[in-house]
């Protein structure tokens, strides 16, 4: 097992693709459970998933019908201390401020993201 690594997920998809919304949270939670330091960076349309109220409205589809609210997956990740990082220019792109984001979200700029990506043992993009 490769314990103690740094894993950075990049989420670019937003509300219009609910089928792509839960996987980064699910995998980040699993990576954190394996004693890794994990963060998800939300850029482009990704911040839409972290807007207050959005996670309760987005239903992640399940094969055979039904599904779960995205909030379920977000809460699992937060419970495992996964950091949720939002791209400042992507907030501007959607007219958001940090006040529009759920609790627990941190804002970082491009240079901080690049530093994290260079430092990470794995960068996985969605």
DAVENZI-V976880 format. One record per helix or strand. SS is the DSSP state (alpha for helix, beta for strand). FROM is the first residue (numbers start at 1). LEN is the number of residues. Records with the same first field share a line. If there is no record, write none. Layout:
SS = FROM-LEN / FROM-LEN
//
This chain:
beta = 6-6 / 37-6 / 51-1 / 59-3 / 67-3 / 83-5 / 101-1 / 105-4 / 122-4
alpha = 18-3 / 23-11 / 46-5 / 54-4 / 70-10 / 88-6 / 98-3 / 110-10
//
